[in-house]
Amino acid sequence: MVEEKLYKIYYGDKEEDYVTRYLKDSDIIGGYLSESKAFDIFYDAMIMSNNYLQNNYDNLDYLVSGYNEEEDYYVDEYQVFIIELAYDEEISIKATEKMGNTLYYDNKNEVYLTGITDLGTSRTIVPTDLRVEKEGNNE
């Protein structure tokens, strides 16, 4: 039986920017949440829709920019998913940014989308920038 322990998952830069969840050791990569578990926690549903951006581009607002200012390039998106947010927009924007992906809102169709920026790697071994630490005494 795989034991789960209670962790704080930091989705922002402030000390109060966290949610608590029970996690397995395999959900954590070097002190950071795996992308697969991040999707499970921060999105209630994901439907792949890779051609959505081409057909609905004029309706979209960027909520999280895919632009890397430090290195002056736009992030490549390899997959696009229609998503249902598990939390409010502010938390979802911060969490998606820490996942390294883009987040859009389609005004006309009233749906959120995320653009996935890694390709060909199992999401269970891709770390995010969502830092985790044990909550209280889990021993």
C-alpha positions, 0 to 999 in steps of 0.5 A: 500500500502506498502511503500518502502524506499531507503537503502544502503546495505553493502556487504563488510567491507569498507564504499564504499562496498554498493549498493542502493535499495528500500526496504520494512520494511519486507525485513529488520530484525534487521537492516540486509537484509533478505536472501530472499531479498538478493537472489533477489538483488545479484542473477539474477536467481536461479535453484535448483540443489541439486545433482550438486555437486556430479556429477561435484565436480572435476570441482569446485573452491571454491570462498567462503570457507565453512570452519569456522576457528574459530570453526574448522568445514565445513559448511553444505550445505542443498540445492544447486542452479545454479545461475546467478550473478547480479554483478561482481564476487568480489561483489558476493563473498563478498555478498554471504559470508555475506549471510552465504552461499558458492559460487562455480564456475564450470570451465567446465560448466561455471556456478556459484553455491551457497550452502544454509546453513540453512534448513527448515526456510522461507528465509524471516525471516532468517537475513543475515550479509548484514547491511542496513541503510537508504539512505539520507532523506527518511522521 
